[in-house]
Amino acid sequence: MSAVLTRHPQRNALRLELRQNQILRGMPQPAWDLLEPRVEIVDFRKGDLLVNQGSRAMEQFFVLGGILKRVVSNPEGKEMILRFAAEGDMDTSYAAWRLKTPVPYSIVAVTKVRAAKLPMPQWVEFLERQPEVKARFEYEVMRLMSEVMAHTITLHLLDAPGRLARFRRKHADLLGRIPNKELASYLNLSPETLSRLKQREHQPA
């Protein structure tokens, strides 16, 4: 299902969910009046591709339900998951938009996902009129880039148990929600290795 927020049959509940987003939280009503008619609510199935690596069609996503992943792949099809985003979080093509380059990663639904989205040109136009939101958003974009870099370094510096322990510490809210296959890929482990690590954690000392 897809509908503009202001015409969605569940618009009142969706407005409340969107207002919990860390970027949009606390905006004054005039800003909401400007933003809401531009926002489309879309339901994605597990595995749906929201943004294709190499695309120049860029959008801004706010996650209302479910989990997204940001993933890169090489010509041979080998994938690396860079990050996950769940309720209250967002994903974006903003850096590529500013750099005038294709999007360097794909955004894919890990589970069923409901998201609020708008085309990047409209989001950028909105930000230019809301300097406080723009500052908060650009800080978050930089934080996400730093988070991805830290994750990539972790894959090289920590052993398998260390990678899993770091994920548990950093992403406790996602524990039990991400399929083993996806989590194993994120941690650069085989699903079998991840299962063994989890079993070992539950064994008595």
DACOR-V221052 format. One record per residue. N is the residue number from 1. PHI is phi in whole degrees, -180 to 180 (999 if undefined). D_CENTER is the distance of its C-alpha to the mean C-alpha in Angstrom with 2 decimals. Layout:
# DACOR-V221052
n = (N & N)
phi = (PHI & PHI)
d_center = (D_CENTER & D_CENTER)
This chain:
# DACOR-V221052
n = (1 & 2 & 3 & 4 & 5 & 6 & 7 & 8 & 9 & 10 & 11 & 12 & 13 & 14 & 15 & 16 & 17 & 18 & 19 & 20 & 21 & 22 & 23 & 24 & 25 & 26 & 27 & 28 & 29 & 30 & 31 & 32 & 33 & 34 & 35 & 36 & 37 & 38 & 39 & 40 & 41 & 42 & 43 & 44 & 45 & 46 & 47 & 48 & 49 & 50 & 51 & 52 & 53 & 54 & 55 & 56 & 57 & 58 & 59 & 60 & 61 & 62 & 63 & 64 & 65 & 66 & 67 & 68 & 69 & 70 & 71 & 72 & 73 & 74 & 75 & 76 & 77 & 78 & 79 & 80 & 81 & 82 & 83 & 84 & 85 & 86 & 87 & 88 & 89 & 90 & 91 & 92 & 93 & 94 & 95 & 96 & 97 & 98 & 99 & 100 & 101 & 102 & 103 & 104 & 105 & 106 & 107 & 108 & 109 & 110 & 111 & 112 & 113 & 114 & 115 & 116 & 117 & 118 & 119 & 120 & 121 & 122 & 123 & 124 & 125 & 126 & 127 & 128 & 129 & 130 & 131 & 132 & 133 & 134 & 135 & 136 & 137 & 138 & 139 & 140 & 141 & 142 & 143 & 144 & 145 & 146 & 147 & 148 & 149 & 150 & 151 & 152 & 153 & 154 & 155 & 156 & 157 & 158 & 159 & 160 & 161 & 162 & 163 & 164 & 165 & 166 & 167 & 168 & 169 & 170 & 171 & 172 & 173 & 174 & 175 & 176 & 177 & 178 & 179 & 180 & 181 & 182 & 183 & 184 & 185 & 186 & 187 & 188 & 189 & 190 & 191 & 192 & 193 & 194 & 195 & 196 & 197 & 198 & 199 & 200 & 201 & 202 & 203 & 204 & 205)
phi = (999 & -142 & -160 & -62 & -52 & -68 & -116 & -72 & -61 & -106 & -59 & -67 & -66 & -67 & -59 & -63 & -65 & -65 & -73 & -87 & -64 & -63 & -80 & -95 & -56 & 85 & -69 & -70 & -58 & -58 & -68 & -64 & -62 & -77 & -80 & -56 & -67 & -92 & -90 & -108 & -96 & -130 & -103 & -112 & -87 & -54 & 92 & -64 & -93 & -89 & -138 & -98 & -52 & 93 & -74 & -112 & -90 & -112 & -141 & -110 & -122 & -117 & -82 & -101 & -164 & 92 & -133 & -106 & -128 & -103 & -140 & -117 & -139 & -95 & -59 & -82 & 93 & -73 & -110 & -136 & -85 & -91 & -167 & -117 & -138 & -121 & -51 & 85 & -104 & -147 & -140 & -159 & -112 & -60 & -62 & -64 & -61 & -66 & -83 & 57 & -123 & -63 & -65 & -84 & -149 & -99 & -120 & -132 & -78 & -78 & -127 & -61 & -133 & -113 & -135 & -98 & -137 & -152 & -61 & -57 & -57 & -71 & -65 & -64 & -61 & -62 & -60 & -64 & -97 & -131 & -59 & -67 & -67 & -60 & -63 & -66 & -66 & -65 & -62 & -67 & -60 & -66 & -64 & -65 & -64 & -67 & -63 & -63 & -64 & -63 & -63 & -62 & -65 & -56 & -61 & -91 & -97 & -104 & -78 & -58 & -61 & -65 & -65 & -66 & -63 & -65 & -61 & -60 & -72 & -86 & -132 & -58 & -68 & -99 & -59 & 82 & -104 & -98 & -56 & -52 & -60 & -70 & -65 & -61 & -62 & -61 & -89 & 57 & -124 & -78 & -56 & -67 & -63 & -62 & -61 & -64 & -62 & -66 & -63 & -63 & -64 & -92 & -81 & -65 & -69)
d_center = (19.99 & 19.12 & 20.74 & 20.74 & 19.94 & 23.53 & 25.01 & 22.82 & 25.09 & 22.78 & 22.16 & 23.52 & 21.25 & 18.16 & 19.29 & 19.44 & 15.91 & 14.58 & 16.89 & 15.29 & 12.16 & 12.61 & 12.95 & 15.26 & 17.17 & 20.85 & 21.18 & 24.77 & 25.73 & 26.72 & 23.20 & 21.93 & 24.84 & 23.75 & 20.06 & 20.37 & 22.50 & 19.98 & 17.03 & 16.79 & 15.64 & 14.73 & 14.82 & 13.49 & 15.19 & 14.14 & 13.95 & 13.59 & 12.58 & 10.73 & 11.35 & 14.05 & 14.63 & 17.60 & 17.16 & 18.35 & 17.11 & 14.21 & 12.21 & 10.13 & 7.76 & 7.94 & 7.15 & 10.77 & 11.09 & 9.93 & 7.14 & 4.94 & 5.73 & 6.51 & 10.26 & 13.58 & 16.92 & 20.51 & 23.37 & 24.48 & 21.29 & 20.30 & 16.55 & 14.61 & 11.14 & 9.78 & 6.92 & 5.17 & 3.15 & 6.31 & 8.91 & 9.54 & 6.24 & 4.86 & 4.11 & 7.68 & 10.78 & 12.79 & 14.27 & 15.51 & 16.89 & 18.78 & 20.04 & 21.04 & 19.77 & 18.01 & 14.26 & 14.47 & 11.72 & 10.65 & 7.54 & 8.85 & 9.16 & 10.15 & 12.04 & 13.26 & 10.71 & 11.89 & 10.14 & 11.97 & 12.06 & 14.66 & 15.98 & 15.48 & 19.25 & 19.30 & 16.45 & 18.32 & 21.55 & 20.39 & 19.31 & 22.75 & 24.39 & 22.44 & 22.90 & 21.70 & 18.32 & 18.18 & 19.09 & 16.49 & 13.69 & 15.12 & 15.48 & 11.81 & 11.13 & 13.92 & 12.79 & 9.50 & 11.96 & 14.34 & 12.14 & 11.60 & 15.36 & 16.33 & 14.71 & 16.58 & 19.71 & 19.46 & 19.74 & 23.02 & 24.47 & 23.94 & 25.54 & 23.94 & 24.72 & 23.46 & 20.02 & 19.77 & 21.21 & 18.75 & 15.77 & 17.75 & 18.43 & 15.07 & 12.96 & 15.75 & 13.74 & 12.22 & 15.73 & 17.25 & 14.29 & 13.12 & 15.88 & 18.15 & 17.87 & 14.10 & 14.61 & 17.73 & 16.17 & 13.63 & 16.79 & 18.94 & 21.30 & 23.07 & 22.40 & 26.04 & 25.66 & 22.74 & 24.91 & 27.85 & 26.06 & 25.00 & 28.57 & 30.05 & 28.19 & 29.79 & 33.24 & 35.74 & 36.64)
